[in-house]
């Protein structure tokens, strides 16, 4: 882009519930080459993420789309974003100027649901099991 500055949209409200926390966008630093995917719920968002990643990476197989294209407004718990993928991977991200991958966990079965949060416990519903992740208290 020949020295042009992009005028990114400005937030007008906050949304905070069991699944979403829009405050993460307050400190997010956009780059000029970022692609923002915004769709209505249940309108094929993950399908669109997959199509765009295949276009960008020339059809490369085995891409972990959830890590490349996270849903940033998913609930932030303990300063982290939890992203799950259909391949059975749960990725823990720390938001900041860039998204830092803190941990990647393979559960070994498909995940087709958004992680749920109750107090300090994260619940992940996978193909055959319901997982609960919490910090151990001594």
RABEL-V88915 format. One record per helix or strand of 3 or more residues. SS is the DSSP state (alpha for helix, beta for strand). FROM is the first residue (numbers start at 0). TO is the last residue. Records with the same first field share a line. If there is no record, write none. Layout:
# RABEL-V88915
SS->FROM-TO ; FROM-TO
This chain:
# RABEL-V88915
alpha->21-26 ; 44-55 ; 64-67
beta->79-83 ; 88-93 ; 99-105 ; 115-117 ; 120-125 ; 129-133
